């Protein structure tokens, strides 16, 4: 996790279990919780206000459900994107982007090529 000019960001590579659950990293637990929502653009927003600040163009799929051991899961509507057992969470302030490991590698290669 990094903090530069008041912006918090980081990336986490996590393993999912057979139920497509993953444990929310400790660094994110103060920002994301029961008020968080998951949207069709494969992002998790800290709350509906964060979703609105980012333009609110995607449809909110559902509230983020977190159990007592801080596990959450990929909503049924979005599971077809995540056939692998690995998910990459990319964090910037009040938004988490969900990526497959393969797509994240492709994205990083595209960024490096354009730099």
CORDA-V471956 format. One record per residue. N is the residue number from 1. RES is the residue in three letters. PHI is phi as a letter, one per 30 degrees, with the letter a starting at -180 (none if undefined). Layout:
n=<N/N>
res=<RES/RES>
phi=<PHI/PHI>
This chain:
n=<1/2/3/4/5/6/7/8/9/10/11/12/13/14/15/16/17/18/19/20/21/22/23/24/25/26/27/28/29/30/31/32/33/34/35/36/37/38/39/40/41/42/43/44/45/46/47/48/49/50/51/52/53/54/55/56/57/58/59/60/61/62/63/64/65/66/67/68/69/70/71/72/73/74/75/76/77/78/79/80/81/82/83/84/85/86/87/88/89/90/91/92/93/94/95/96/97/98/99/100/101/102/103/104/105/106/107/108/109/110/111/112/113/114/115>
res=<UNK/UNK/UNK/UNK/UNK/UNK/UNK/UNK/UNK/UNK/UNK/UNK/UNK/UNK/UNK/UNK/UNK/UNK/UNK/UNK/UNK/UNK/UNK/UNK/UNK/UNK/UNK/UNK/UNK/UNK/UNK/UNK/UNK/UNK/UNK/UNK/UNK/UNK/UNK/UNK/UNK/UNK/UNK/UNK/UNK/UNK/UNK/UNK/UNK/UNK/UNK/UNK/UNK/UNK/UNK/UNK/UNK/UNK/UNK/UNK/UNK/UNK/UNK/UNK/UNK/UNK/UNK/UNK/UNK/UNK/UNK/UNK/UNK/UNK/UNK/UNK/UNK/UNK/UNK/UNK/UNK/UNK/UNK/UNK/UNK/UNK/UNK/UNK/UNK/UNK/UNK/UNK/UNK/UNK/UNK/UNK/UNK/UNK/UNK/UNK/UNK/UNK/UNK/UNK/UNK/UNK/UNK/UNK/UNK/UNK/UNK/UNK/UNK/UNK/UNK>
phi=<none/b/b/b/h/i/c/c/a/l/b/b/c/b/c/c/d/d/d/i/c/b/d/d/e/e/e/c/d/d/c/c/a/d/d/d/b/c/b/d/d/i/b/c/c/e/a/d/d/d/d/d/d/d/j/h/d/d/d/d/d/a/d/d/c/b/d/d/c/i/c/b/b/d/e/e/d/c/d/d/d/c/d/d/d/c/b/c/c/c/c/b/h/c/b/c/c/c/b/d/d/d/d/d/d/d/d/d/d/d/d/d/d/d/d>
